[in-house]
Amino acid sequence: MDFPEIEFANCLENAQKAMAEIGLDALLLTTEADVRYFSGFRTLFWESPTRPWFLVVPRRGKPIAVIPEIGAALMRSTWLDDVRTWSSPAALDDGVSLLADALQPYAHVGLPMGRETSLRMPLADFQDLRERLRHHEIVDATALVRALRMVKSEREVATIREICAIASNAFAQASRLFQTGQPLSDAFRAFKIELLSRGAEDVPYLVGGARQGGYADVISPPSQTLLQAGDVLMLDTGATLRGYFCDFDRNFAFGHASSDVKSAHNILWRATEAGLATARPGATAAAVFHAMSAVIGQGCGDVGRYGHGLGMQLTEPPSLIGWDETVLQEGMVITLEPSMTLSQGRMLVHEEKIVIRDGAPELLSQRTPSELPVLIA
């Protein structure tokens, strides 16, 4: 496992206390991050949509894994004792009866159903499960699971700090990795190789863009377009280490940058400073958003959010947006990600990674300079 057993025992103890407070007998978890949070079970086999995976977290005792036989050996290497398997994919009963049997003793079952959750089992199978458990109550447990996972342990923070350092050091090699005349796809490839060579285990997320005077969006895959003088290059990476993400971007100009781009970069840097000054225990996610928005001065209408939580998933709650009243707590890991709209459909985005502390937050990413970095064309 990536962490010692005590890490998962603490997670379970916190969950069981919360379950007792609201009268839940068990949690039913079906997604990779939720299952891994309580079990330590980490595998890329979740990329296959063929098989469902289930974890039952009772109010007393260790979690119960109900999984396809192909995952039995790995799951039994975790701290769990009760691993129930079936041969999957099955033609008629892909684990539903086995899961129903595991849940039978628990009358009140919580299942995450809200924002940023997914079922990850066939809806028909879930309806079958509901019929088998027709006398059970299945209720929304989004708030419970979300509250647990938003506050990171020091082991989680240390892992995120490590992958953020790897990404920061890779970004520091920009002058060696990126140059004019280079296809944008080659710049992406060079950066991904740099991340891996410095110790990242994987780079499942790498997006960005490069255009004159800013870029048009922040989620595109790379094209074959050649980088040229005056381009602003942005790369946004979600590299991973032991199953935890970093997530921040960096902007670079080639040869020169327009006054508008330079000004926008400085405004975003100052907006991030306002976010850093506001991000304290007891402040709300909305308050951090409004602090950054006030510096940017483009209103709050259609800007979306200015950051989010992060951990085992690239984006997690809370959202730094005007309506999210989540109260920040020590141990939350969030991004500060203000953006600006420029002329001719261009934009600029800046992102840093922090952990909320008692007092000023701790920067996990190496702070970018207030002036836009310019690479030799």
Phi and psi in degrees as a GROMACS rama.xvg file:
@    title "Ramachandran Plot"
@    xaxis  label "Phi"
@    yaxis  label "Psi"
@TYPE xy
-74.1717  -24.993  ASP-2
-127.68  158.121  PHE-3
-67.1858  162.882  PRO-4
-58.2426  -33.2685  GLU-5
-59.3356  -30.9762  ILE-6
-60.023  -45.304  GLU-7
-76.541  -33.071  PHE-8
-62.6943  -38.5906  ALA-9
-66.4781  -42.8164  ASN-10
-59.1876  -43.5704  CYS-11
-65.0061  -43.6648  LEU-12
-60.0193  -43.4967  GLU-13
-63.989  -40.4655  ASN-14
-65.553  -43.1493  ALA-15
-68.0513  -33.5893  GLN-16
-64.0806  -44.076  LYS-17
-65.7135  -38.6661  ALA-18
-63.7817  -41.5552  MET-19
-63.2137  -36.2398  ALA-20
-65.2159  -31.6947  GLU-21
-110.417  7.33395  ILE-22
79.5557  26.5816  GLY-23
-89.2786  138.91  LEU-24
-90.6454  -25.847  ASP-25
-162.832  158.635  ALA-26
-109.918  142.144  LEU-27
-111.391  120.131  LEU-28
-120.174  137.584  LEU-29
-130.334  -5.04462  THR-30
-104.332  158.044  THR-31
-56.2106  -50.7637  GLU-32
-65.2175  -42.1092  ALA-33
-66.4245  -42.5472  ASP-34
-63.513  -44.5403  VAL-35
-66.166  -35.4422  ARG-36
-57.8239  -38.2047  TYR-37
-98.148  -16.2091  PHE-38
-115.355  -29.9396  SER-39
84.5684  5.8675  GLY-40
-76.7858  111.136  PHE-41
-126.311  122.037  ARG-42
-156.292  147.327  THR-43
-78.3621  -1.94529  LEU-44
-66.5914  -13.1635  PHE-45
-61.6374  -19.5337  TRP-46
-62.7721  -23.5671  GLU-47
-81.9074  124.019  SER-48
-81.9554  0.916893  PRO-49
-68.2177  -39.1744  THR-50
-113.413  136.129  ARG-51
-86.6466  156.692  PRO-52
-134.969  138.525  TRP-53
-131.771  145.129  PHE-54
-133.471  128.426  LEU-55
-106.629  121.298  VAL-56
-108.277  104.415  VAL-57
-81.0048  163.778  PRO-58
-67.2719  -25.2808  ARG-59
-132.038  138.352  ARG-60
92.0187  172.675  GLY-61
-74.9645  159.451  LYS-62
-61.345  155.061  PRO-63
-114.103  122.232  ILE-64
-92.0888  130.065  ALA-65
-122.241  101.589  VAL-66
-141.119  161.399  ILE-67
-61.547  147.956  PRO-68
-57.0567  -28.8323  GLU-69
-61.9081  -22.275  ILE-70
-99.8982  5.09136  GLY-71
-62.5064  -47.7066  ALA-72
-61.3617  -43.7014  ALA-73
-68.2197  -43.0496  LEU-74
-63.8172  -36.3097  MET-75
-72.3349  -12.6041  ARG-76
-85.2768  -5.74851  SER-77
-84.0517  -167.176  THR-78
-85.5317  -0.875679  TRP-79
-78.0892  148.544  LEU-80
-106.207  -31.0963  ASP-81
-106.066  101.523  ASP-82
-122.473  113.322  VAL-83
-110.224  131.017  ARG-84
-128.779  160.518  THR-85
-141.684  161.072  TRP-86
-79.9504  114.397  SER-87
-127.109  145.054  SER-88
-76.1062  140.307  PRO-89
-107.454  146.452  ALA-90
-68.223  -40.597  ALA-91
-117.478  -32.4858  LEU-92
-136.531  90.1609  ASP-93
-88.9284  63.5585  ASP-94
89.2201  -1.86989  GLY-95
-66.0119  -46.7678  VAL-96
-65.7107  -38.1527  SER-97
-64.8538  -40.2274  LEU-98
-68.1027  -41.3232  LEU-99
-60.5516  -39.8033  ALA-100
-63.6708  -40.772  ASP-101
-65.6391  -33.1437  ALA-102
-88.4592  -10.5079  LEU-103
-54.4553  -39.693  GLN-104
-72.6203  -7.28498  PRO-105
-113.422  110.374  TYR-106
-74.8184  -33.4875  ALA-107
-117.522  108.436  HIS-108
-114.629  133.453  VAL-109
-101.176  137.836  GLY-110
-137.578  126.654  LEU-111
-59.3029  124.48  PRO-112
-129.238  -6.4571  MET-113
-94.5107  -156.805  GLY-114
-54.9731  137.978  ARG-115
65.2127  24.8559  GLU-116
-118.111  163.831  THR-117
-147.069  158.632  SER-118
-83.1722  -40.5108  LEU-119
50.1908  44.0375  ARG-120
-152.247  153.625  MET-121
-56.763  137.318  PRO-122
-60.0084  -37.0493  LEU-123
-61.4584  -39.4659  ALA-124
-67.5827  -37.218  ASP-125
-66.1086  -39.3732  PHE-126
-63.7689  -37.6623  GLN-127
-62.2952  -43.9387  ASP-128
-60.816  -44.8086  LEU-129
-59.4184  -38.4302  ARG-130
-67.828  -40.2583  GLU-131
-65.9547  -29.5526  ARG-132
-110.262  41.0839  LEU-133
-62.3104  -22.4293  ARG-134
-95.3852  2.76558  HIS-135
-95.67  156.832  HIS-136
-104.143  123.061  GLU-137
-113.877  117.212  ILE-138
-124.319  166.373  VAL-139
-73.5202  122.662  ASP-140
-114.381  22.9494  ALA-141
-57.3049  -48.7216  THR-142
-61.1961  -39.3584  ALA-143
-65.4798  -52.517  LEU-144
-66.0715  -39.4956  VAL-145
-61.4699  -45.4203  ARG-146
-61.692  -38.2538  ALA-147
-66.303  -48.4796  LEU-148
-78.9719  -21.7422  ARG-149
-66.7133  -34.5179  MET-150
-92.7351  114.808  VAL-151
-86.6115  147.89  LYS-152
-75.7775  167.682  SER-153
-66.3061  -28.2934  GLU-154
-68.4285  -40.6827  ARG-155
-64.1038  -45.7294  GLU-156
-59.8177  -42.4961  VAL-157
-61.7981  -38.5775  ALA-158
-66.9895  -43.5225  THR-159
-65.878  -39.2452  ILE-160
-59.0332  -40.7858  ARG-161
-66.6802  -44.7342  GLU-162
-71.9866  -30.706  ILE-163
-66.1215  -37.6419  CYS-164
-65.3267  -39.9846  ALA-165
-60.0616  -45.6428  ILE-166
-67.5725  -39.6842  ALA-167
-61.0667  -43.4891  SER-168
-67.8472  -32.795  ASN-169
-68.4603  -42.6231  ALA-170
-61.9405  -30.6084  PHE-171
-66.3412  -13.0784  ALA-172
-93.7661  16.1584  GLN-173
-54.0983  -43.1238  ALA-174
-64.6274  -24.9512  SER-175
-87.0297  -31.5084  ARG-176
-87.9925  -31.5944  LEU-177
-119.34  138.674  PHE-178
-155.599  156.944  GLN-179
-63.2813  151.981  THR-180
84.1818  -7.69119  GLY-181
-88.1409  131.712  GLN-182
-60.7059  141.978  PRO-183
-57.3944  -36.9448  LEU-184
-62.0293  -34.9401  SER-185
-69.7448  -34.1415  ASP-186
-63.8135  -42.6579  ALA-187
-61.2225  -45.8174  PHE-188
-63.8605  -41.6399  ARG-189
-63.5473  -39.8101  ALA-190
-69.4411  -39.6072  PHE-191
-62.9266  -42.6581  LYS-192
-62.1545  -40.7076  ILE-193
-61.7447  -43.1346  GLU-194
-60.3255  -45.6774  LEU-195
-66.5515  -40.0615  LEU-196
-67.0221  -24.08  SER-197
-90.7927  -1.21245  ARG-198
120.384  -2.85107  GLY-199
-63.3316  140.064  ALA-200
-80.5384  -30.3479  GLU-201
-158.709  161.622  ASP-202
-130.822  73.4878  VAL-203
-73.0181  -14.8427  PRO-204
-135.389  117.503  TYR-205
-149.678  111.733  LEU-206
-131.952  176.285  VAL-207
156.213  -159.215  GLY-208
-174.478  171.654  GLY-209
-154.661  121.887  ALA-210
-154.333  167.858  ARG-211
-68.3885  129.431  GLN-212
71.573  23.112  GLY-213
115.457  -174.146  GLY-214
-128.552  163.24  TYR-215
-87.8883  -26.7056  ALA-216
-154.993  173.988  ASP-217
-123.776  18.9042  VAL-218
-129.784  10.6979  ILE-219
-77.6458  146.859  SER-220
-73.2023  163.853  PRO-221
-76.3881  146.875  PRO-222
-101.178  -178.06  SER-223
-92.2431  6.48327  GLN-224
-59.7193  137.152  THR-225
-80.2005  134.72  LEU-226
-67.3297  141.64  LEU-227
-141.324  164.034  GLN-228
-56.8392  136.181  ALA-229
93.9812  -12.8712  GLY-230
-69.3879  147.132  ASP-231
-106.182  118.468  VAL-232
-99.4388  129.136  LEU-233
-124.431  131.519  MET-234
-123.499  134.111  LEU-235
-123.864  115.441  ASP-236
-114.359  139.738  THR-237
-119.613  74.0917  GLY-238
-82.1422  158.161  ALA-239
-127.459  154.826  THR-240
-144.381  124.77  LEU-241
49.3114  35.8995  ARG-242
83.0061  8.39484  GLY-243
-115.686  144.104  TYR-244
-95.3185  149.379  PHE-245
-98.8116  166.692  CYS-246
-163.819  99.0466  ASP-247
-158.843  160.868  PHE-248
-118.563  170.188  ASP-249
-143.535  146.699  ARG-250
-112.807  140.532  ASN-251
-139.142  139.901  PHE-252
-104.568  149.427  ALA-253
-104.207  115.975  PHE-254
79.9783  -54.283  GLY-255
-159.706  165.394  HIS-256
-138.471  149.524  ALA-257
-69.3097  160.446  SER-258
-61.7904  -34.1417  SER-259
-64.4212  -42.8518  ASP-260
-68.051  -43.4076  VAL-261
-59.5074  -44.5695  LYS-262
-63.558  -42.9765  SER-263
-62.9617  -41.7826  ALA-264
-61.5613  -42.3594  HIS-265
-66.7555  -38.1214  ASN-266
-63.4564  -43.3383  ILE-267
-64.6208  -36.8582  LEU-268
-62.9709  -43.3164  TRP-269
-69.505  -33.2135  ARG-270
-63.5658  -39.4559  ALA-271
-65.4484  -37.3676  THR-272
-59.651  -40.6956  GLU-273
-64.7929  -38.5589  ALA-274
-63.6256  -42.5348  GLY-275
-62.1514  -36.343  LEU-276
-73.0506  -23.4016  ALA-277
-96.8437  -26.488  THR-278
-73.1531  88.7225  ALA-279
-132.293  154.069  ARG-280
-55.2581  132.402  PRO-281
99.7761  -24.0921  GLY-282
-74.8869  159.162  ALA-283
-98.7347  159.613  THR-284
-58.2904  -37.712  ALA-285
-64.2371  -37.0218  ALA-286
-64.6778  -38.5215  ALA-287
-65.994  -41.9858  VAL-288
-57.6799  -49.5673  PHE-289
-66.0109  -33.2021  HIS-290
-63.2766  -41.7989  ALA-291
-72.8144  -40.6444  MET-292
-61.5917  -35.8539  SER-293
-63.5484  -33.7601  ALA-294
-73.4308  -39.4013  VAL-295
-70.9337  -40.3729  ILE-296
72.1799  25.8591  GLY-297
-109.382  16.4137  GLN-298
79.1432  176.289  GLY-299
-117.681  13.0293  CYS-300
-62.8944  -69.4658  GLY-301
-118.007  24.5932  ASP-302
-79.8776  -11.4852  VAL-303
74.0481  -143.473  GLY-304
-107.1  162.648  ARG-305
-114.388  33.8039  TYR-306
144.56  177.387  GLY-307
-167.792  170.208  HIS-308
-75.2761  169.425  GLY-309
-158.423  150.919  LEU-310
177.406  -113.035  GLY-311
-71.3209  -15.3913  MET-312
-119.255  151.251  GLN-313
-59.397  -40.7463  LEU-314
-129.145  134.653  THR-315
-135.947  165.622  GLU-316
-64.3976  154.615  PRO-317
-86.6628  175.177  PRO-318
-102.881  133.211  SER-319
-82.4837  91.0416  LEU-320
-150.442  160.722  ILE-321
-62.3676  -22.3413  GLY-322
-100.996  -4.26322  TRP-323
-89.4891  106.712  ASP-324
-94.7644  20.6792  GLU-325
-57.0475  129.745  THR-326
-84.3869  126.341  VAL-327
-69.5187  140.832  LEU-328
-127.996  153.652  GLN-329
-58.2076  132.301  GLU-330
101.589  -10.9665  GLY-331
-72.5712  136.267  MET-332
-106.687  122.116  VAL-333
-135.643  162.26  ILE-334
-101.641  149.864  THR-335
-109.336  114.029  LEU-336
-136.103  66.4432  GLU-337
-73.6097  154.347  PRO-338
-139.381  159.784  SER-339
-135.529  143.106  MET-340
-90.461  128.956  THR-341
-106.854  -171.351  LEU-342
-75.8909  160.161  SER-343
57.4224  38.4637  GLN-344
72.206  15.281  GLY-345
-92.213  164.188  ARG-346
-149.005  167.638  MET-347
-139.585  136.303  LEU-348
-128.842  141.21  VAL-349
-131.473  144.715  HIS-350
-144.825  134.664  GLU-351
-128.103  160.25  GLU-352
-116.568  130.908  LYS-353
-136.467  161.289  ILE-354
-120.429  134.653  VAL-355
-71.4802  129.68  ILE-356
-124.38  173.175  ARG-357
-76.876  90.2352  ASP-358
118.722  -143.558  GLY-359
-65.4507  143.975  ALA-360
-69.322  158.137  PRO-361
-94.7817  125.04  GLU-362
-73.8296  126.923  LEU-363
-97.5073  -26.7847  LEU-364
-94.7805  150.826  SER-365
-73.8954  121.992  GLN-366
-58.7025  132.504  ARG-367
-74.9059  153.082  THR-368
-68.8834  158.229  PRO-369
-69.9168  -24.6239  SER-370
-98.5146  139.586  GLU-371
-58.8706  124.457  LEU-372
-64.1928  135.375  PRO-373
-116.559  124.749  VAL-374
-96.2991  150.056  LEU-375
-64.2849  128.888  ILE-376
